[in-house]
Amino acid sequence: MTYSECRCGCGKFGKGRFLPGHDQKLRAQLERRTGGILGLERLVDAAQGFAHDKVDRVSLEKTVGDIFSLAPPS
């Protein structure tokens, strides 16, 4: 059996990508870093739009800058 480091950043090792419940720890960290669930949604929407040529680079950069200027430092 191969063990890998939990992806939440806790430094512990387990059988999968996350220890039980630690996927939610990562989700909460990402929300905090982006100013909440709506900031995270804006970031994902902007990235998807850029990937599908619906958002240009300038708009993506502005959205990312806006999100991280409003979010508390991690």
Sequence and secondary structure as in RCSB ss.txt:
>XXXX:A:sequence
MTYSECRCGCGKFGKGRFLPGHDQKLRAQLERRTGGILGLERLVDAAQGFAHDKVDRVSLEKTVGDIFSLAPPS
>XXXX:A:secstr
   EE TTSS  EESSSS TTHHHHHHHHHHHHTTSHHHHHHHHHHHHHHHTTSS HHHHHHHHHHHHHHS   
